[in-house]
Amino acid sequence: MWADLSGKRVLVTAGGDGIGLEITRAFAAAGANVMVCDIQPESLERLAKELPAIHSCIADVSRENDVAAMFALLDQKLGGLDVLVNNAGIAGPTGGVETLSLADWERTLAVNLTGQFLCIRQAVPRLRNGSGPSIINLASAAGHLGMPGRAPYSASKWAVVGLTKTLAIELGRDGIRVNAILPGAVDGPRIRAVIAAKAKASGKSVDEMTQTYTKQAALGRMVTARDIANMALFAASDLAANVTGQELAVDGLTQALS
Ligand SMILES: NC(=O)c1ccc[n+]([C@@H]2O[C@H](COP(=O)([O-])OP(=O)(O)OC[C@H]3O[C@@H](n4cnc5c(N)ncnc54)[C@H](O)[C@@H]3O)[C@@H](O)[C@H]2O)c1
């Protein structure tokens, strides 16, 4: 096995679906003891059928009390923490900046940025006692490029990169590595909804907008959730023992976002 995570205690936020689910599957297959949270009970029920050994709980990462309760459960179920995967994130609204509501702006930042902060704050004292400890924050290609029509999302993901780089320095002396994964467009229901919303907003067809997305990457295609899970496995493993503070792009070299 190229990335051996045997015995690692791992928390994946929003592990019930999408990229988080694929990361959960990959970590479990690599021997990790995984706990996930999500806000969708049905996703966690499906996960329990597929992978009965996984621990799970309902928690909204933007709520301080939910996060505190999740970590109390984690202490019981995993007995400590070696890897935090801060995966939860929402797309936020699509539209010109003057059309956006304050509520949508604040919700996007609450989940995508404050959610990571709340989990990191709880995780750090536990990671200090962990083995090969690390934090993996899901950012986005929109965290190093501008993305017109998606100001709250892009702003939140740039902030995730700033948080990552700062904490890599702050926590380096404790041996805790902190990296960000920056996915490009990941094929799946979420990106199709984003593309449909952008097509509607710009008067283009969904096919045209899909082509615009794929042409933005040098490799001319979307990435898969498994590609992101592979990078997470690497970043959490001893193979990345000296990798910290990095923007790990998995985007087929995306050069612009529209
Ligand atoms: N899908 C993409 O193309 C893409 C591209 C770049 C970055 N990302 C980032 O990757 C991460 C995962 O994206 P995804 O596409 O798998 O997401 P998704 O929309 O498919 O959602 C995955 C899960 O997140 C859960 N969730 C939503 N809000 C939550 C909250 N407040 N607390 C806990 N769980 C919550 C949902 O219930 C769902 O099960 C996000 O941070 C996202 O911004 C995704």
The ligand as an SDF file (V2000), in Angstrom:
LIG
                    3D

 44 48  0  0  0  0  0  0  0  0999 V2000
  -16.9410   19.8640   -5.9020 N   0  0  0  0  0  0  0  0  0  0  0  0
  -16.0340   20.6960   -6.4170 C   0  0  0  0  0  0  0  0  0  0  0  0
  -15.9290   20.8910   -7.6420 O   0  0  0  0  0  0  0  0  0  0  0  0
  -15.0820   21.4200   -5.4920 C   0  0  0  0  0  0  0  0  0  0  0  0
  -14.0610   22.1870   -6.0730 C   0  0  0  0  0  0  0  0  0  0  0  0
  -13.1770   22.8490   -5.2500 C   0  0  0  0  0  0  0  0  0  0  0  0
  -13.2820   22.7340   -3.8720 C   0  0  0  0  0  0  0  0  0  0  0  0
  -14.2760   21.9750   -3.3330 N   0  0  0  0  0  0  0  0  0  0  0  0
  -14.3440   21.9010   -1.8630 C   0  0  0  0  0  0  0  0  0  0  0  0
  -14.3010   20.5500   -1.4180 O   0  0  0  0  0  0  0  0  0  0  0  0
  -15.0970   20.3870   -0.2390 C   0  0  0  0  0  0  0  0  0  0  0  0
  -16.1400   19.2880   -0.4450 C   0  0  0  0  0  0  0  0  0  0  0  0
  -16.9340   19.6540   -1.5560 O   0  0  0  0  0  0  0  0  0  0  0  0
  -18.1010   18.7050   -2.1470 P   0  0  0  0  0  0  0  0  0  0  0  0
  -18.2670   19.1170   -3.5710 O   0  0  0  0  0  0  0  0  0  0  0  0
  -17.8400   17.2810   -1.8140 O   0  0  0  0  0  0  0  0  0  0  0  0
  -19.3510   19.2300   -1.2970 O   0  0  0  0  0  0  0  0  0  0  0  0
  -20.9020   18.7850   -1.3600 P   0  0  0  0  0  0  0  0  0  0  0  0
  -21.7110   19.9720   -1.6850 O   0  0  0  0  0  0  0  0  0  0  0  0
  -21.0260   17.5710   -2.2370 O   0  0  0  0  0  0  0  0  0  0  0  0
  -21.2030   18.4460    0.1650 O   0  0  0  0  0  0  0  0  0  0  0  0
  -20.6150   17.3420    0.7930 C   0  0  0  0  0  0  0  0  0  0  0  0
  -21.2500   17.1740    2.1660 C   0  0  0  0  0  0  0  0  0  0  0  0
  -21.1330   18.3700    2.9710 O   0  0  0  0  0  0  0  0  0  0  0  0
  -22.1810   18.3500    3.9110 C   0  0  0  0  0  0  0  0  0  0  0  0
  -22.2930   19.6750    4.5650 N   0  0  0  0  0  0  0  0  0  0  0  0
  -22.7540   20.8240    4.0050 C   0  0  0  0  0  0  0  0  0  0  0  0
  -22.7160   21.8260    4.9150 N   0  0  0  0  0  0  0  0  0  0  0  0
  -22.2090   21.2970    6.0630 C   0  0  0  0  0  0  0  0  0  0  0  0
  -21.9430   21.8420    7.3600 C   0  0  0  0  0  0  0  0  0  0  0  0
  -22.2000   23.1160    7.6490 N   0  0  0  0  0  0  0  0  0  0  0  0
  -21.4250   21.0190    8.3060 N   0  0  0  0  0  0  0  0  0  0  0  0
  -21.1810   19.7180    8.0350 C   0  0  0  0  0  0  0  0  0  0  0  0
  -21.4230   19.1540    6.8350 N   0  0  0  0  0  0  0  0  0  0  0  0
  -21.9320   19.9310    5.8530 C   0  0  0  0  0  0  0  0  0  0  0  0
  -23.3620   17.9650    3.0270 C   0  0  0  0  0  0  0  0  0  0  0  0
  -24.4540   17.4900    3.7950 O   0  0  0  0  0  0  0  0  0  0  0  0
  -22.7520   16.8790    2.1340 C   0  0  0  0  0  0  0  0  0  0  0  0
  -22.9580   15.5820    2.6710 O   0  0  0  0  0  0  0  0  0  0  0  0
  -15.7120   21.7760    0.0430 C   0  0  0  0  0  0  0  0  0  0  0  0
  -14.9150   22.4630    0.9810 O   0  0  0  0  0  0  0  0  0  0  0  0
  -15.6510   22.4480   -1.3150 C   0  0  0  0  0  0  0  0  0  0  0  0
  -15.6590   23.8500   -1.2360 O   0  0  0  0  0  0  0  0  0  0  0  0
  -15.1840   21.3070   -4.1120 C   0  0  0  0  0  0  0  0  0  0  0  0
  1  2  1  0
  2  3  2  0
  2  4  1  0
  4  5  1  0
  4 44  2  0
  5  6  2  0
  6  7  1  0
  7  8  2  0
  8  9  1  0
  8 44  1  0
  9 10  1  0
  9 42  1  0
 10 11  1  0
 11 12  1  0
 11 40  1  0
 12 13  1  0
 13 14  1  0
 14 15  2  0
 14 16  1  0
 14 17  1  0
 17 18  1  0
 18 19  2  0
 18 20  1  0
 18 21  1  0
 21 22  1  0
 22 23  1  0
 23 24  1  0
 23 38  1  0
 24 25  1  0
 25 26  1  0
 25 36  1  0
 26 27  1  0
 26 35  1  0
 27 28  2  0
 28 29  1  0
 29 30  1  0
 29 35  2  0
 30 31  1  0
 30 32  2  0
 32 33  1  0
 33 34  2  0
 34 35  1  0
 36 37  1  0
 36 38  1  0
 38 39  1  0
 40 41  1  0
 40 42  1  0
 42 43  1  0
M  CHG  2   8   1  16  -1
M  END
$$$$
